[in-house]
Amino acid sequence: LADLGIVASENRVWRLASIAGIFASHHRRKGKAGKLCPPVHDDLLAVVDEKGRVRHDFTATAPNEKWLTDITEHWTGEGKLYLCAIKDCYSNKIVGYSIDSRMKSSLAASALRNAIALRSPDGTIVHSDRGSQFRSKKAMRILKNNDLVGSMGRVASAGDNAAKESFFSLLQTREELRLAIVTWIETKYNRRRRQRALGKLTPVEFEMIYVAADAV
C-alpha cells in the first residue's frame, strides 16, 4: 500500500482484509481423523517490546475497539458449567456472555450474538485463544456477517478470570450457579466492582464518562 501512496494503519488493513475474507497463510495441521483443523486468525494484539519480547496490547481508546473473550469452567454438585464471557478492553465491562453445561461451538456463538445485540459494534477486534469453539464455522460466520475482526493468540483473553470467585464453588446445582453467574456479572462486576485500572471506577461508570464526553 505504501508503494501505491496509500496511507492506512495496520489495524485498518487487518480489519478490511478480514471483512473481505483475506487471511495470512497458515499451515493447517491435521487432526486425529486426518481432517484439517479449522483456520486460525492472526494475532492482531501482539506487540514486541524494546527487549524483543512479545506482549499483548489489551488497551483501547474507545468502547467496542477491542473485545477479549475466554471460556472458564465452574463446578457444581451436579457437574460442570462453562461460561464464555466477552469483555470490552476500554472499560473492562462484560458486554456479552453465554452459559452451558457443554463446551461446544454454540457457547462462543451465543456470547458473540449477545454482545453484538447489546453493543452494535463496527469493525471491533475480537481476540480469543485458539480453542476450537472460537474457530468454529458458527463463530467465523458471526464475525464476518457483522464486520468484526477475529484475532487469536496463545493468551487466554477475557482477563483475570474474576468470575471464578470462591462463592461459586459452594453452589450445588447448575441452576444455582447459572443464576449466580448472571447476577454477579450484571449487578456486581459491571456496576459495583471498582477497578484500579479505571481510576477506581466501575466499568459502567467509566463508560458513562466516555459517552458524556463524546456527546459534547
Secondary structure, 3 states (H helix, E strand, C coil): CHHHCCCCCHHHHHHHHHHCCCCCCCCCCECCCCCECCCCCCCCCEEECCCCCEEECCCCCCCCCEEEEEEEEEEECCEEEEEEEEEECCCCCEEEEEEECCCCHHHHHHHHHHHHHHHCCCCCEEEECCCHHHHCHHHHHHHHHCCCEEEECCCCCCCCCHHHCHHHHHCCCHHHHHHHHHHHHHHHHCCCCCEHHHCCECHHHHHHHHHHHHHC
